[in-house]
Amino acid sequence: MEEKYKLSRYNVFYQDGDVQYVWNTYSDALLKLEKSGQKYIQTFNGNADKSYEFELLKTNGFIVYEQIDEFGRICLQEK
């Protein structure tokens, strides 16, 4: 069965003209998204692929496994 993914609930987006920034408040990663990256996120369907965009977003916590409980993960770390 193929793993499904989702955009992290801790992504914060900021638009500045044609450039969009995304900050993941969990991983503290910040990315500047050009048009191709913006389109990738807007059309992300939950499927893994071998694209540069997918790997970059997954590695930095912007995309996570669909079944992960992100809030629960934070709660466990706080104990």
PyMOL Python script that loads the backbone (N, CA, C, O; Angstrom):
from pymol import cmd

cmd.read_pdbstr("""\
ATOM      1  N   MET A   1       0.832  -1.178   0.000  1.00  0.00           N
ATOM      2  CA  MET A   1       0.000   0.000   0.000  1.00  0.00           C
ATOM      3  C   MET A   1       0.884   1.251   0.000  1.00  0.00           C
ATOM      4  O   MET A   1       1.843   1.344   0.766  1.00  0.00           O
ATOM      5  N   GLU A   2       0.560   2.177  -0.839  1.00  0.00           N
ATOM      6  CA  GLU A   2       1.347   3.393  -0.987  1.00  0.00           C
ATOM      7  C   GLU A   2       1.075   4.370   0.156  1.00  0.00           C
ATOM      8  O   GLU A   2      -0.074   4.606   0.529  1.00  0.00           O
ATOM      9  N   GLU A   3       2.147   4.931   0.701  1.00  0.00           N
ATOM     10  CA  GLU A   3       2.021   5.913   1.776  1.00  0.00           C
ATOM     11  C   GLU A   3       1.388   7.191   1.227  1.00  0.00           C
ATOM     12  O   GLU A   3       1.711   7.633   0.125  1.00  0.00           O
ATOM     13  N   LYS A   4       0.495   7.767   2.002  1.00  0.00           N
ATOM     14  CA  LYS A   4      -0.128   9.035   1.639  1.00  0.00           C
ATOM     15  C   LYS A   4       0.455  10.118   2.537  1.00  0.00           C
ATOM     16  O   LYS A   4       0.894   9.843   3.654  1.00  0.00           O
ATOM     17  N   TYR A   5       0.454  11.329   2.049  1.00  0.00           N
ATOM     18  CA  TYR A   5       1.021  12.464   2.748  1.00  0.00           C
ATOM     19  C   TYR A   5       0.012  13.601   2.802  1.00  0.00           C
ATOM     20  O   TYR A   5      -0.994  13.593   2.093  1.00  0.00           O
ATOM     21  N   LYS A   6       0.297  14.573   3.651  1.00  0.00           N
ATOM     22  CA  LYS A   6      -0.536  15.763   3.763  1.00  0.00           C
ATOM     23  C   LYS A   6       0.369  16.955   4.044  1.00  0.00           C
ATOM     24  O   LYS A   6       1.511  16.793   4.472  1.00  0.00           O
ATOM     25  N   LEU A   7      -0.147  18.141   3.802  1.00  0.00           N
ATOM     26  CA  LEU A   7       0.576  19.341   4.190  1.00  0.00           C
ATOM     27  C   LEU A   7       0.495  19.472   5.703  1.00  0.00           C
ATOM     28  O   LEU A   7      -0.552  19.214   6.298  1.00  0.00           O
ATOM     29  N   SER A   8       1.572  19.863   6.311  1.00  0.00           N
ATOM     30  CA  SER A   8       1.610  20.017   7.766  1.00  0.00           C
ATOM     31  C   SER A   8       0.641  21.097   8.208  1.00  0.00           C
ATOM     32  O   SER A   8       0.477  22.114   7.533  1.00  0.00           O
ATOM     33  N   ARG A   9       0.008  20.873   9.335  1.00  0.00           N
ATOM     34  CA  ARG A   9      -0.904  21.870   9.892  1.00  0.00           C
ATOM     35  C   ARG A   9      -0.134  23.047  10.472  1.00  0.00           C
ATOM     36  O   ARG A   9      -0.733  24.061  10.830  1.00  0.00           O
ATOM     37  N   TYR A  10       1.181  22.927  10.570  1.00  0.00           N
ATOM     38  CA  TYR A  10       2.009  23.980  11.145  1.00  0.00           C
ATOM     39  C   TYR A  10       2.715  24.835  10.095  1.00  0.00           C
ATOM     40  O   TYR A  10       3.681  25.535  10.400  1.00  0.00           O
ATOM     41  N   ASN A  11       2.229  24.773   8.862  1.00  0.00           N
ATOM     42  CA  ASN A  11       2.746  25.632   7.799  1.00  0.00           C
ATOM     43  C   ASN A  11       2.068  26.996   7.876  1.00  0.00           C
ATOM     44  O   ASN A  11       0.850  27.087   8.023  1.00  0.00           O
ATOM     45  N   VAL A  12       2.862  28.043   7.775  1.00  0.00           N
ATOM     46  CA  VAL A  12       2.359  29.410   7.738  1.00  0.00           C
ATOM     47  C   VAL A  12       2.825  30.018   6.424  1.00  0.00           C
ATOM     48  O   VAL A  12       4.017  30.008   6.116  1.00  0.00           O
ATOM     49  N   PHE A  13       1.879  30.550   5.648  1.00  0.00           N
ATOM     50  CA  PHE A  13       2.184  31.110   4.336  1.00  0.00           C
ATOM     51  C   PHE A  13       2.137  32.630   4.377  1.00  0.00           C
ATOM     52  O   PHE A  13       1.298  33.223   5.055  1.00  0.00           O
ATOM     53  N   TYR A  14       3.057  33.253   3.638  1.00  0.00           N
ATOM     54  CA  TYR A  14       3.083  34.704   3.513  1.00  0.00           C
ATOM     55  C   TYR A  14       3.367  35.047   2.060  1.00  0.00           C
ATOM     56  O   TYR A  14       4.360  34.590   1.493  1.00  0.00           O
ATOM     57  N   GLN A  15       2.511  35.840   1.465  1.00  0.00           N
ATOM     58  CA  GLN A  15       2.650  36.235   0.066  1.00  0.00           C
ATOM     59  C   GLN A  15       3.240  37.634  -0.009  1.00  0.00           C
ATOM     60  O   GLN A  15       2.769  38.543   0.674  1.00  0.00           O
ATOM     61  N   ASP A  16       4.275  37.816  -0.841  1.00  0.00           N
ATOM     62  CA  ASP A  16       4.896  39.120  -1.069  1.00  0.00           C
ATOM     63  C   ASP A  16       5.052  39.294  -2.573  1.00  0.00           C
ATOM     64  O   ASP A  16       6.079  38.931  -3.146  1.00  0.00           O
ATOM     65  N   GLY A  17       4.038  39.843  -3.198  1.00  0.00           N
ATOM     66  CA  GLY A  17       4.046  39.973  -4.659  1.00  0.00           C
ATOM     67  C   GLY A  17       3.950  38.597  -5.304  1.00  0.00           C
ATOM     68  O   GLY A  17       3.028  37.835  -5.010  1.00  0.00           O
ATOM     69  N   ASP A  18       4.894  38.276  -6.177  1.00  0.00           N
ATOM     70  CA  ASP A  18       4.913  36.978  -6.854  1.00  0.00           C
ATOM     71  C   ASP A  18       5.595  35.888  -6.033  1.00  0.00           C
ATOM     72  O   ASP A  18       5.569  34.716  -6.408  1.00  0.00           O
ATOM     73  N   VAL A  19       6.197  36.269  -4.929  1.00  0.00           N
ATOM     74  CA  VAL A  19       6.949  35.321  -4.116  1.00  0.00           C
ATOM     75  C   VAL A  19       6.117  34.941  -2.892  1.00  0.00           C
ATOM     76  O   VAL A  19       5.479  35.787  -2.265  1.00  0.00           O
ATOM     77  N   GLN A  20       6.140  33.663  -2.573  1.00  0.00           N
ATOM     78  CA  GLN A  20       5.455  33.179  -1.384  1.00  0.00           C
ATOM     79  C   GLN A  20       6.489  32.533  -0.471  1.00  0.00           C
ATOM     80  O   GLN A  20       7.385  31.823  -0.927  1.00  0.00           O
ATOM     81  N   TYR A  21       6.350  32.790   0.816  1.00  0.00           N
ATOM     82  CA  TYR A  21       7.203  32.173   1.819  1.00  0.00           C
ATOM     83  C   TYR A  21       6.345  31.207   2.611  1.00  0.00           C
ATOM     84  O   TYR A  21       5.163  31.456   2.846  1.00  0.00           O
ATOM     85  N   VAL A  22       6.946  30.110   3.017  1.00  0.00           N
ATOM     86  CA  VAL A  22       6.257  29.165   3.886  1.00  0.00           C
ATOM     87  C   VAL A  22       7.207  28.838   5.033  1.00  0.00           C
ATOM     88  O   VAL A  22       8.375  28.510   4.826  1.00  0.00           O
ATOM     89  N   TRP A  23       6.680  28.937   6.234  1.00  0.00           N
ATOM     90  CA  TRP A  23       7.429  28.657   7.459  1.00  0.00           C
ATOM     91  C   TRP A  23       6.713  27.533   8.172  1.00  0.00           C
ATOM     92  O   TRP A  23       5.498  27.583   8.362  1.00  0.00           O
ATOM     93  N   ASN A  24       7.463  26.516   8.570  1.00  0.00           N
ATOM     94  CA  ASN A  24       6.878  25.442   9.349  1.00  0.00           C
ATOM     95  C   ASN A  24       7.262  25.690  10.800  1.00  0.00           C
ATOM     96  O   ASN A  24       8.434  25.633  11.172  1.00  0.00           O
ATOM     97  N   THR A  25       6.246  25.966  11.610  1.00  0.00           N
ATOM     98  CA  THR A  25       6.499  26.343  12.995  1.00  0.00           C
ATOM     99  C   THR A  25       6.968  25.169  13.847  1.00  0.00           C
ATOM    100  O   THR A  25       7.495  25.376  14.940  1.00  0.00           O
ATOM    101  N   TYR A  26       6.786  23.947  13.369  1.00  0.00           N
ATOM    102  CA  TYR A  26       7.285  22.776  14.100  1.00  0.00           C
ATOM    103  C   TYR A  26       8.779  22.566  13.829  1.00  0.00           C
ATOM    104  O   TYR A  26       9.576  22.451  14.760  1.00  0.00           O
ATOM    105  N   SER A  27       9.144  22.517  12.558  1.00  0.00           N
ATOM    106  CA  SER A  27      10.542  22.255  12.201  1.00  0.00           C
ATOM    107  C   SER A  27      11.380  23.531  12.166  1.00  0.00           C
ATOM    108  O   SER A  27      12.608  23.464  12.126  1.00  0.00           O
ATOM    109  N   ASP A  28      10.734  24.677  12.181  1.00  0.00           N
ATOM    110  CA  ASP A  28      11.356  25.996  12.081  1.00  0.00           C
ATOM    111  C   ASP A  28      12.045  26.212  10.737  1.00  0.00           C
ATOM    112  O   ASP A  28      12.940  27.049  10.623  1.00  0.00           O
ATOM    113  N   ALA A  29      11.628  25.459   9.724  1.00  0.00           N
ATOM    114  CA  ALA A  29      12.175  25.624   8.380  1.00  0.00           C
ATOM    115  C   ALA A  29      11.419  26.741   7.670  1.00  0.00           C
ATOM    116  O   ALA A  29      10.215  26.907   7.863  1.00  0.00           O
ATOM    117  N   LEU A  30      12.130  27.501   6.854  1.00  0.00           N
ATOM    118  CA  LEU A  30      11.560  28.586   6.080  1.00  0.00           C
ATOM    119  C   LEU A  30      11.993  28.423   4.636  1.00  0.00           C
ATOM    120  O   LEU A  30      13.177  28.244   4.351  1.00  0.00           O
ATOM    121  N   LEU A  31      11.025  28.485   3.719  1.00  0.00           N
ATOM    122  CA  LEU A  31      11.334  28.371   2.301  1.00  0.00           C
ATOM    123  C   LEU A  31      10.736  29.540   1.542  1.00  0.00           C
ATOM    124  O   LEU A  31       9.648  30.022   1.859  1.00  0.00           O
ATOM    125  N   LYS A  32      11.455  29.979   0.550  1.00  0.00           N
ATOM    126  CA  LYS A  32      10.954  30.964  -0.404  1.00  0.00           C
ATOM    127  C   LYS A  32      10.487  30.170  -1.622  1.00  0.00           C
ATOM    128  O   LYS A  32      11.281  29.487  -2.268  1.00  0.00           O
ATOM    129  N   LEU A  33       9.208  30.264  -1.925  1.00  0.00           N
ATOM    130  CA  LEU A  33       8.645  29.490  -3.028  1.00  0.00           C
ATOM    131  C   LEU A  33       8.483  30.351  -4.270  1.00  0.00           C
ATOM    132  O   LEU A  33       7.792  31.369  -4.248  1.00  0.00           O
ATOM    133  N   GLU A  34       9.114  29.940  -5.334  1.00  0.00           N
ATOM    134  CA  GLU A  34       8.882  30.579  -6.622  1.00  0.00           C
ATOM    135  C   GLU A  34       7.579  30.009  -7.190  1.00  0.00           C
ATOM    136  O   GLU A  34       6.919  29.211  -6.524  1.00  0.00           O
ATOM    137  N   LYS A  35       7.210  30.394  -8.371  1.00  0.00           N
ATOM    138  CA  LYS A  35       5.923  29.974  -8.944  1.00  0.00           C
ATOM    139  C   LYS A  35       5.774  28.462  -9.029  1.00  0.00           C
ATOM    140  O   LYS A  35       4.687  27.944  -8.768  1.00  0.00           O
ATOM    141  N   SER A  36       6.832  27.738  -9.385  1.00  0.00           N
ATOM    142  CA  SER A  36       6.722  26.278  -9.507  1.00  0.00           C
ATOM    143  C   SER A  36       6.454  25.633  -8.155  1.00  0.00           C
ATOM    144  O   SER A  36       5.664  24.693  -8.066  1.00  0.00           O
ATOM    145  N   GLY A  37       7.101  26.127  -7.097  1.00  0.00           N
ATOM    146  CA  GLY A  37       6.874  25.605  -5.755  1.00  0.00           C
ATOM    147  C   GLY A  37       5.484  25.931  -5.245  1.00  0.00           C
ATOM    148  O   GLY A  37       4.850  25.113  -4.579  1.00  0.00           O
ATOM    149  N   GLN A  38       5.009  27.137  -5.562  1.00  0.00           N
ATOM    150  CA  GLN A  38       3.658  27.535  -5.172  1.00  0.00           C
ATOM    151  C   GLN A  38       2.627  26.633  -5.842  1.00  0.00           C
ATOM    152  O   GLN A  38       1.673  26.184  -5.207  1.00  0.00           O
ATOM    153  N   LYS A  39       2.832  26.372  -7.135  1.00  0.00           N
ATOM    154  CA  LYS A  39       1.900  25.508  -7.869  1.00  0.00           C
ATOM    155  C   LYS A  39       1.927  24.090  -7.310  1.00  0.00           C
ATOM    156  O   LYS A  39       0.886  23.443  -7.196  1.00  0.00           O
ATOM    157  N   TYR A  40       3.121  23.610  -6.959  1.00  0.00           N
ATOM    158  CA  TYR A  40       3.237  22.261  -6.409  1.00  0.00           C
ATOM    159  C   TYR A  40       2.410  22.126  -5.129  1.00  0.00           C
ATOM    160  O   TYR A  40       1.665  21.159  -4.969  1.00  0.00           O
ATOM    161  N   ILE A  41       2.538  23.081  -4.229  1.00  0.00           N
ATOM    162  CA  ILE A  41       1.787  23.023  -2.972  1.00  0.00           C
ATOM    163  C   ILE A  41       0.288  23.152  -3.223  1.00  0.00           C
ATOM    164  O   ILE A  41      -0.505  22.441  -2.605  1.00  0.00           O
ATOM    165  N   GLN A  42      -0.107  24.042  -4.115  1.00  0.00           N
ATOM    166  CA  GLN A  42      -1.525  24.255  -4.392  1.00  0.00           C
ATOM    167  C   GLN A  42      -2.191  23.018  -4.981  1.00  0.00           C
ATOM    168  O   GLN A  42      -3.381  22.787  -4.766  1.00  0.00           O
ATOM    169  N   THR A  43      -1.435  22.235  -5.715  1.00  0.00           N
ATOM    170  CA  THR A  43      -2.009  21.057  -6.382  1.00  0.00           C
ATOM    171  C   THR A  43      -1.596  19.745  -5.725  1.00  0.00           C
ATOM    172  O   THR A  43      -1.858  18.674  -6.272  1.00  0.00           O
ATOM    173  N   PHE A  44      -0.954  19.813  -4.559  1.00  0.00           N
ATOM    174  CA  PHE A  44      -0.477  18.603  -3.896  1.00  0.00           C
ATOM    175  C   PHE A  44      -1.654  17.689  -3.573  1.00  0.00           C
ATOM    176  O   PHE A  44      -2.628  18.108  -2.949  1.00  0.00           O
ATOM    177  N   ASN A  45      -1.550  16.434  -4.008  1.00  0.00           N
ATOM    178  CA  ASN A  45      -2.666  15.491  -3.873  1.00  0.00           C
ATOM    179  C   ASN A  45      -2.431  14.392  -2.845  1.00  0.00           C
ATOM    180  O   ASN A  45      -3.232  13.463  -2.746  1.00  0.00           O
ATOM    181  N   GLY A  46      -1.354  14.480  -2.084  1.00  0.00           N
ATOM    182  CA  GLY A  46      -1.103  13.491  -1.049  1.00  0.00           C
ATOM    183  C   GLY A  46      -0.250  12.321  -1.485  1.00  0.00           C
ATOM    184  O   GLY A  46       0.096  11.467  -0.668  1.00  0.00           O
ATOM    185  N   ASN A  47       0.090  12.267  -2.753  1.00  0.00           N
ATOM    186  CA  ASN A  47       0.906  11.159  -3.252  1.00  0.00           C
ATOM    187  C   ASN A  47       2.384  11.531  -3.265  1.00  0.00           C
ATOM    188  O   ASN A  47       2.760  12.656  -3.594  1.00  0.00           O
ATOM    189  N   ALA A  48       3.204  10.562  -2.902  1.00  0.00           N
ATOM    190  CA  ALA A  48       4.650  10.754  -2.970  1.00  0.00           C
ATOM    191  C   ALA A  48       5.079  10.722  -4.423  1.00  0.00           C
ATOM    192  O   ALA A  48       4.512   9.987  -5.230  1.00  0.00           O
ATOM    193  N   ASP A  49       6.067  11.507  -4.749  1.00  0.00           N
ATOM    194  CA  ASP A  49       6.675  11.421  -6.072  1.00  0.00           C
ATOM    195  C   ASP A  49       8.170  11.656  -5.912  1.00  0.00           C
ATOM    196  O   ASP A  49       8.644  11.913  -4.806  1.00  0.00           O
ATOM    197  N   LYS A  50       8.890  11.572  -6.973  1.00  0.00           N
ATOM    198  CA  LYS A  50      10.342  11.689  -6.897  1.00  0.00           C
ATOM    199  C   LYS A  50      10.826  13.086  -7.282  1.00  0.00           C
ATOM    200  O   LYS A  50      11.985  13.272  -7.654  1.00  0.00           O
ATOM    201  N   SER A  51       9.930  14.056  -7.189  1.00  0.00           N
ATOM    202  CA  SER A  51      10.300  15.406  -7.590  1.00  0.00           C
ATOM    203  C   SER A  51      11.159  16.084  -6.534  1.00  0.00           C
ATOM    204  O   SER A  51      11.127  15.728  -5.356  1.00  0.00           O
ATOM    205  N   TYR A  52      11.911  17.051  -6.976  1.00  0.00           N
ATOM    206  CA  TYR A  52      12.730  17.853  -6.074  1.00  0.00           C
ATOM    207  C   TYR A  52      11.846  18.554  -5.044  1.00  0.00           C
ATOM    208  O   TYR A  52      12.186  18.612  -3.862  1.00  0.00           O
ATOM    209  N   GLU A  53      10.703  19.089  -5.501  1.00  0.00           N
ATOM    210  CA  GLU A  53       9.795  19.809  -4.608  1.00  0.00           C
ATOM    211  C   GLU A  53       9.294  18.908  -3.473  1.00  0.00           C
ATOM    212  O   GLU A  53       9.291  19.311  -2.310  1.00  0.00           O
ATOM    213  N   PHE A  54       8.873  17.688  -3.818  1.00  0.00           N
ATOM    214  CA  PHE A  54       8.366  16.780  -2.793  1.00  0.00           C
ATOM    215  C   PHE A  54       9.435  16.471  -1.760  1.00  0.00           C
ATOM    216  O   PHE A  54       9.182  16.554  -0.558  1.00  0.00           O
ATOM    217  N   GLU A  55      10.609  16.120  -2.213  1.00  0.00           N
ATOM    218  CA  GLU A  55      11.691  15.754  -1.288  1.00  0.00           C
ATOM    219  C   GLU A  55      12.076  16.930  -0.393  1.00  0.00           C
ATOM    220  O   GLU A  55      12.306  16.746   0.802  1.00  0.00           O
ATOM    221  N   LEU A  56      12.148  18.119  -0.951  1.00  0.00           N
ATOM    222  CA  LEU A  56      12.504  19.301  -0.172  1.00  0.00           C
ATOM    223  C   LEU A  56      11.440  19.594   0.889  1.00  0.00           C
ATOM    224  O   LEU A  56      11.769  19.858   2.045  1.00  0.00           O
ATOM    225  N   LEU A  57      10.172  19.546   0.493  1.00  0.00           N
ATOM    226  CA  LEU A  57       9.079  19.828   1.423  1.00  0.00           C
ATOM    227  C   LEU A  57       8.970  18.760   2.507  1.00  0.00           C
ATOM    228  O   LEU A  57       8.707  19.078   3.667  1.00  0.00           O
ATOM    229  N   LYS A  58       9.169  17.507   2.138  1.00  0.00           N
ATOM    230  CA  LYS A  58       9.096  16.415   3.119  1.00  0.00           C
ATOM    231  C   LYS A  58      10.263  16.478   4.097  1.00  0.00           C
ATOM    232  O   LYS A  58      10.065  16.353   5.306  1.00  0.00           O
ATOM    233  N   THR A  59      11.453  16.668   3.596  1.00  0.00           N
ATOM    234  CA  THR A  59      12.647  16.717   4.434  1.00  0.00           C
ATOM    235  C   THR A  59      12.576  17.833   5.469  1.00  0.00           C
ATOM    236  O   THR A  59      13.102  17.694   6.573  1.00  0.00           O
ATOM    237  N   ASN A  60      11.930  18.936   5.116  1.00  0.00           N
ATOM    238  CA  ASN A  60      11.862  20.093   6.010  1.00  0.00           C
ATOM    239  C   ASN A  60      10.567  20.182   6.804  1.00  0.00           C
ATOM    240  O   ASN A  60      10.324  21.184   7.477  1.00  0.00           O
ATOM    241  N   GLY A  61       9.731  19.147   6.734  1.00  0.00           N
ATOM    242  CA  GLY A  61       8.547  19.074   7.579  1.00  0.00           C
ATOM    243  C   GLY A  61       7.301  19.764   7.048  1.00  0.00           C
ATOM    244  O   GLY A  61       6.299  19.845   7.757  1.00  0.00           O
ATOM    245  N   PHE A  62       7.339  20.259   5.825  1.00  0.00           N
ATOM    246  CA  PHE A  62       6.167  20.918   5.246  1.00  0.00           C
ATOM    247  C   PHE A  62       5.136  19.896   4.773  1.00  0.00           C
ATOM    248  O   PHE A  62       3.943  20.188   4.705  1.00  0.00           O
ATOM    249  N   ILE A  63       5.609  18.707   4.451  1.00  0.00           N
ATOM    250  CA  ILE A  63       4.758  17.575   4.086  1.00  0.00           C
ATOM    251  C   ILE A  63       5.067  16.459   5.070  1.00  0.00           C
ATOM    252  O   ILE A  63       6.232  16.158   5.327  1.00  0.00           O
ATOM    253  N   VAL A  64       4.019  15.842   5.623  1.00  0.00           N
ATOM    254  CA  VAL A  64       4.181  14.765   6.604  1.00  0.00           C
ATOM    255  C   VAL A  64       3.296  13.589   6.212  1.00  0.00           C
ATOM    256  O   VAL A  64       2.392  13.723   5.388  1.00  0.00           O
ATOM    257  N   TYR A  65       3.569  12.437   6.814  1.00  0.00           N
ATOM    258  CA  TYR A  65       2.712  11.280   6.578  1.00  0.00           C
ATOM    259  C   TYR A  65       1.274  11.609   6.971  1.00  0.00           C
ATOM    260  O   TYR A  65       1.038  12.281   7.975  1.00  0.00           O
ATOM    261  N   GLU A  66       0.336  11.144   6.195  1.00  0.00           N
ATOM    262  CA  GLU A  66      -1.075  11.441   6.422  1.00  0.00           C
ATOM    263  C   GLU A  66      -1.547  10.985   7.805  1.00  0.00           C
ATOM    264  O   GLU A  66      -2.391  11.640   8.417  1.00  0.00           O
ATOM    265  N   GLN A  67      -1.016   9.882   8.293  1.00  0.00           N
ATOM    266  CA  GLN A  67      -1.491   9.315   9.552  1.00  0.00           C
ATOM    267  C   GLN A  67      -0.796   9.885  10.788  1.00  0.00           C
ATOM    268  O   GLN A  67      -1.141   9.513  11.910  1.00  0.00           O
ATOM    269  N   ILE A  68       0.152  10.757  10.606  1.00  0.00           N
ATOM    270  CA  ILE A  68       0.859  11.296  11.771  1.00  0.00           C
ATOM    271  C   ILE A  68      -0.047  12.260  12.536  1.00  0.00           C
ATOM    272  O   ILE A  68      -0.770  13.062  11.945  1.00  0.00           O
ATOM    273  N   ASP A  69       0.010  12.162  13.840  1.00  0.00           N
ATOM    274  CA  ASP A  69      -0.717  13.074  14.728  1.00  0.00           C
ATOM    275  C   ASP A  69       0.270  14.167  15.127  1.00  0.00           C
ATOM    276  O   ASP A  69       1.018  14.018  16.092  1.00  0.00           O
ATOM    277  N   GLU A  70       0.264  15.247  14.388  1.00  0.00           N
ATOM    278  CA  GLU A  70       1.247  16.299  14.625  1.00  0.00           C
ATOM    279  C   GLU A  70       1.100  16.930  16.010  1.00  0.00           C
ATOM    280  O   GLU A  70       2.100  17.202  16.674  1.00  0.00           O
ATOM    281  N   PHE A  71      -0.114  17.161  16.442  1.00  0.00           N
ATOM    282  CA  PHE A  71      -0.332  17.754  17.764  1.00  0.00           C
ATOM    283  C   PHE A  71       0.116  16.789  18.856  1.00  0.00           C
ATOM    284  O   PHE A  71       0.756  17.196  19.826  1.00  0.00           O
ATOM    285  N   GLY A  72      -0.218  15.518  18.699  1.00  0.00           N
ATOM    286  CA  GLY A  72       0.205  14.511  19.670  1.00  0.00           C
ATOM    287  C   GLY A  72       1.715  14.413  19.754  1.00  0.00           C
ATOM    288  O   GLY A  72       2.265  14.207  20.836  1.00  0.00           O
ATOM    289  N   ARG A  73       2.385  14.557  18.636  1.00  0.00           N
ATOM    290  CA  ARG A  73       3.853  14.517  18.610  1.00  0.00           C
ATOM    291  C   ARG A  73       4.425  15.667  19.449  1.00  0.00           C
ATOM    292  O   ARG A  73       5.400  15.478  20.177  1.00  0.00           O
ATOM    293  N   ILE A  74       3.833  16.829  19.350  1.00  0.00           N
ATOM    294  CA  ILE A  74       4.294  17.972  20.141  1.00  0.00           C
ATOM    295  C   ILE A  74       4.022  17.729  21.626  1.00  0.00           C
ATOM    296  O   ILE A  74       4.873  18.004  22.472  1.00  0.00           O
ATOM    297  N   CYS A  75       2.851  17.221  21.928  1.00  0.00           N
ATOM    298  CA  CYS A  75       2.499  16.958  23.324  1.00  0.00           C
ATOM    299  C   CYS A  75       3.461  15.972  23.957  1.00  0.00           C
ATOM    300  O   CYS A  75       3.838  16.140  25.117  1.00  0.00           O
ATOM    301  N   LEU A  76       3.865  14.948  23.224  1.00  0.00           N
ATOM    302  CA  LEU A  76       4.822  13.969  23.760  1.00  0.00           C
ATOM    303  C   LEU A  76       6.177  14.596  24.026  1.00  0.00           C
ATOM    304  O   LEU A  76       6.847  14.245  24.998  1.00  0.00           O
ATOM    305  N   GLN A  77       6.580  15.510  23.179  1.00  0.00           N
ATOM    306  CA  GLN A  77       7.886  16.159  23.349  1.00  0.00           C
ATOM    307  C   GLN A  77       7.894  17.093  24.546  1.00  0.00           C
ATOM    308  O   GLN A  77       8.947  17.336  25.135  1.00  0.00           O
ATOM    309  N   GLU A  78       6.743  17.615  24.908  1.00  0.00           N
ATOM    310  CA  GLU A  78       6.653  18.555  26.013  1.00  0.00           C
ATOM    311  C   GLU A  78       6.660  17.882  27.376  1.00  0.00           C
ATOM    312  O   GLU A  78       6.859  18.549  28.391  1.00  0.00           O
ATOM    313  N   LYS A  79       6.448  16.573  27.415  1.00  0.00           N
ATOM    314  CA  LYS A  79       6.405  15.855  28.691  1.00  0.00           C
ATOM    315  C   LYS A  79       7.784  15.632  29.248  1.00  0.00           C
ATOM    316  O   LYS A  79       7.929  15.042  30.318  1.00  0.00           O
TER     317      LYS A  79
END
""", "prot")
cmd.dss("prot")
cmd.show_as("cartoon", "prot")
cmd.util.cbc("prot")
cmd.orient("prot")
